[in-house]
Amino acid sequence: MTHRIAVVGLGLALAPHAASLKDLAGRVEVAAAVSRDPARRAAFAAAWPEVPLLDDVEPVLADPSIRSVILLTPPTTHLDLVRRCAAAGKHVLLEKPIEVTPDRAEQAVRAMEEAGLTLGVVLQHRFRPAAVALADAIEGGGLGRLLSGSVRIRWWRDDAYYAQPGRGMKARDGGGVLLTQAIHTLDLFLTLIGPVEEVFAYARTSGLRPIDTEDMVSGVLRTRAGAIATIDADTVSYPGFPERIELAFERGTAVLEGGLLRIHHKDGTLTETGTAEAMGSGTNVIGFAHDAHRAVIADFLDAVETGRPPRASGRSALPVHRAIAALLQSSADGKPSTL
């Protein structure tokens, strides 16, 4: 039996999800698509003429045959929509971030947990083959203890990107480069280095575009296990460069750049996994393969059908929200922030 699912929100984030749902047509039936924007509904209808289009989510929530909802709406709408889905008994796959503050994110997670429903978050970097290989190598213990690390997300977003009403503004997005762009790579970084205890950061708005959120952040993190790490994230680096994670262990150093992993072992051997590929770091923000999104959706479906948590569950996504809030708080206070 196919899994009937509704897509709520038909904006910029739709493309990789739509391609993934087409790939998963044997498992998934798109029962409805929801947007308040007539132009977006018309664009969706051209590609999916067989899918009913709605301008309100209520018929989706009232339809008992729809098991799950993919929420692709702006972050400030997430808590209300997640609560409504929970009340209606719908599982939810939620586009990042969960919400605009850790407290609101926690409320959304708790609403789904208390309803006994599945909440997945679209943090697809965890599903990239090179990232999975690095996580497995760390988990296997062969690299030894983590000593230090760095994460670099030096991207570019042009005027056309920020021309969308509310883009880059706290009222719509809730945050800037950390919450909107770098969250994918930062989430992956945190899953690899372990719990963070303290951060110190500087966050600034460059003035290149009329926004009120940060588009440049530099910071230092200290993990619970004693490793130290740096973060460098911005959307002012033309033309945009692949994100890069470097991790120095007792027995080697791992470098993950875009989709390519290199592990330099101290015995002189080199392990390589994956390939260099476009990652949406420049003007074409959706210029990347949708394989990882497809893996996120497939894992979410497996989780719903088996009752296990998804690999990118709502609860597992809370640490990156807390870290982002701590980095911004540290910048505002001019002193270290403890998680």
N, C-alpha and C positions, 0 to 999 in steps of 0.2 A: 504494500500500500504506500502511495506517495505521501510525502509530508507537505501538507498545505501550509503555506507561509504567506504573509503580507509584508510588503515593503512600504514603510512610512517615511517620507522625505525623498525627494527626487532631485537633489542638488548635485554639487561637485563630486561628492563621495560615491555617487551611484555607479559610475562606469565599471570599476572592477567587480562590484557586487553583481551587477547585471550580467557581465560576462561569465562570472562564476556560476550563477544560477542557471544560465544556459547550458554550461558544461554538466551540471548536476541534474539535468532535466529528468533523468531516470529515477531520481530520488525525491525531487522537489516539484511541487506545483505552485506557481505564483498565483495566489487566489485573488489578490487585489493590490493596487498601488495607490498610495495616498499622497496628495500634495495640494496645498492651497493655491499654488501658482498655476494658472491656466496654461502658460507657455511651457512649463515643465511637464504638465500632464500631456500636452500635445506632442512634445518631443518623445516622451515615453511611449505613447500610443503608436508612433511611427515604427518603433522597433518591436513593440509587444502588442499588436492589435487585438490579440485574444484575451488580454488581461483587463478585468474591470477597473476603471479609474474612479477614484473618489476624492472629494475635497474635504473630507472629515474622517477621523479615525473611528468614530463611534460604531459604524456598521461592521468594521473589522472586529472590534471588541465584542460585539453582540453575536458574531457568527461562531457557533460551537465547532464547526468543521475546521476552522483555522487554528492550528496548534501553536504557531510561533510568529513573532513579529521581528523584522529587521528594522531597527530604528536608525535613520540617517539624518535626523533633524539637528538643528543647532544645539549646542551643549546646554544652554540655559533652559531648554524645554525637557531635558531628559528625566529629571526626577518626577515631574508630574506625569509624563507619559509612562514611565516604568511603573509607577504606582497604579495607574489605570490598567495597565496590562496585567499586573499582579492580581488586581481585584477581579479581572475578567478571566483569570486562569491561563494566561498566555505566557509561554516561554519567550525570552527576549535575547536577541543578539544585537548589541549596542555599539554603534560607531564611537570610537574614542573622542574625547575623554568621557568617563562615566558622568561627570558633572563638573561644575566650575570651582567647587571647593571640596576639600576632603570630607567635610561634614555632610554636604549634600550627596557626595558619592557614597559615603557610608550608609546614608538613609536609603538610597536606591538599592544597594546591595542587600541591606537588611529586609527591605520590603519583599524582595524576591525570595530570600531565604525563608522568611516567615510564612510565605505562601507555598513553600515546597516546590518552587519552580526554578528552572535553569536560567542563569544570567551569564551570557558570554560577552566578551569585549573584543572588538576588532583591533587587536594588537598583533598584526600579521608578521612583524619582524621575527617573532619567536618561532615562526613556522618555516622560515627560509632554510633550505638544506644546510648551508654553511653555518648558520646560527645553531641549528640542531646538532651538527657535528661538534661545534665548540662546546655546547652545553654537555654533550655526552663525554667529551674528553675531560672536562673539569670534574664531572660527576664520577668518572672512573678513577680519579685520583692520581693518574700518571704524571700530571704536571706539577703536583705538589701544592704547597701553600701559595695563595695569591699574595704578592708583595705590593704591587702598585698597578695603576691602570689609568686610562684616559679615554674619553669619548669626545669625538669632534663631529659636529653637525654644522657645516658651513654651507648654507643653501642660499638661493636667490629667489625672491618673489618680486615680480614686476608690477607696474602701475595697474595693469589690467586685472591682476589678481585682487588687488585692494580696491578696485572700482566697485565690487559687489557691495551693496549697502550693508553696513555694519561690520564688514570684514576687518579684523584687527582691532575691534573695539570691545572693551570689557562688557558692555551691555549685551552684545550678541555672542561673542566667542568666549568670554570669561578670562582669557589669557592670551599671550602672544606666542613667541617662538617655543617656549617650553611646553605649554599646554596644547598648542595647535599643530606645530610642525615636529618638534624634536621629541615629543612624547613617545613615539614608536621606538626610536633608537635608545632613548633614555630608559624606557621600560626594559628593553632587552639587556642593556648594560646592568641594570640593577638585579635582574634575574641571574646574571652571571657572577656578579661580585658579592652578592649576599646583602644582608640587612645593613643599612646606613644609620649611624648614630648621630653624626654632626656634619653640618655643611657651613660654608662661608662663601658668599657670592656677591658679585656686582651685576645688576641688571639695569639696562638703559634702553631708551627709545632713541633711535638714530636721528630722527627728523627727516628721513628720506621720504616718508609717506605720512599722510594725515591720520595717524592711529594713536590710541592712548595705551597700548600694551607694549611690553618689551619686545624688541627685535634683536637684542644683543645680550648675551649672558656669559660670564666667565665665573667659574667657581671651583671649590675644593670640597671633597667629600672624605669622611673617615668612616670606615666600616666597623661593625661590631667586632670583627675578627682582627682589626688592627691594620688593615691595608689602607693606603691613601690613594686618592684618585682625583683627576681633574675633569671638568666639563667645559666645553667651548661650543656654544650654540648661537647661531645667528641666521637671519635671512637677508643679509646685506652683502654677501660674498658673490659677486657676479663672476662667472655665469652659473655658479652652483657646482659643488663638488660632492663626490660620494661620501657618505658618512663613514667614519672610521673609529673602530674600537681597538685599543691596544691593552693587553693584559700581560704583565710580567709575573711569572711564577718561579718557584724555586728551581724547576727543571726545564724551563723554556719560556718563550714569549709567543703569544698568539696575537695575530693581527687580522682583524676582520674589516675589510674595506668593501662596502657595497655588498655584492653577493659572493665575494671571494675570501676564503679563509686560508691563511698561512700560519702554520705552527713551526717555529724555529726551535728545535730540541737542542739541549746542551750537548748531546752526543754527536751533533753535527748533521743530523738528518732534518729534512724539511717535509712537512705534511701539507698538502694542498687539497682543498675541497671547494667545489662551486666554481663559478665563473664571474668575471667582471661584467656588470650589466647596468643599464640605466635604472635609477631609483627615484625619479621624480624630484631631483635636487635643484632643478633649474626652472625655467619658464613653464615647461610642460609638466605641471604638477602631478598629472596622472600618467606620465610617460614611463610606465613600468609594467612588467608582466603581472597577470592577475593570479598566478599559481598559488601564492601565499594566501590570498583572500579565499580562493577555492578551498584550500586546506583548512582555513579558519571555519568556514561554513560547514564543511564536511565533518570536522571534529565536533562542532556544535550539534549537528544532527545526531551524531553518534552518542553524544552526552545526553541529549533528550531521550533518545530511544533506549539507552541502557541505564539511565539514572545516575551515571557518574558525573563529577564536575567536568566542565570543559577545561582544556589545557590553559586557555586564557579566560579564567573565570572572573566574575566581578570581584570576588574577595582577593584573588591573586593580583588584580590590577590596582588595588588600593595603595601599595607602597610607592608607586611612581607618582600618584597624586599627592601623597604626603611629602615626598621629596621635592616636588615642584613648589609646593606651598612653602616649604622650609627655605628653599633657595631664594624665593622672592621676599620672604620675611627677613632673611639675613641681609639682603640688599637694602631693604627699607630701614632696618635697625642699625646697619653698619657694624654688626657683630655676628659671631657664629650663632647658628640656630640648631637646637637639638630636636631630633625626631623622637 
